Amino acid sequence: GKVQVRLGTGSHGHSIETTIAQVVATHLGCDIEDVAVIQGDTATSPMGPGTGGSRTAVVAGGAAQTASIELKDKLVRIAAQILEANPDDLEVANSMVSVKGTPQAAVHFAQLAMTAHMAPDLLPPGMGPGLEVATRYRPPEQFTWSNATHGCIVELDVDVAVGELEFQLQDELVDHARYDRRREVRKGHHRIEAVAE
């Protein structure tokens, strides 16, 4: 009943392991604790471009979402065969596929995996054994953009009579991966000259 997600990416500290696990758990219908994200293992992970420009959440997340939806469909079709039910009458939650309105008529992901791997004769017609899904994601636009913002607070003290400007710039930097906040305050003093006309 566990899910392995193998990515052709390499995290550089932006919590992609958590993000991908959340995407898979949400779209597959399992507990996030049941999702193991593996990346950068040249023996088992798929070929990929790695990570760059904060696009991993979009590209790897898109692939994980697509794979989860495809795998969920396969799990539902296997469960429909076992439960002798119409796939449209089934729902997925908590790593279980059950008949809507009849939760006692349910099959756990572990049993579905066992069926898919060890009892191919019980699979729906035309379905091959196993539960592996491999996908790639191509964003609709050529580029992807991360969601970020930058705020700047500046305090100005202008002495027009003397022609001087003092400022205090406060920058707040936020690392969203670790929720680490750092504040930086810079002070400066500039002499300005006014031209009278």
Disulfide bonds with the S-S distance in Angstrom:
none
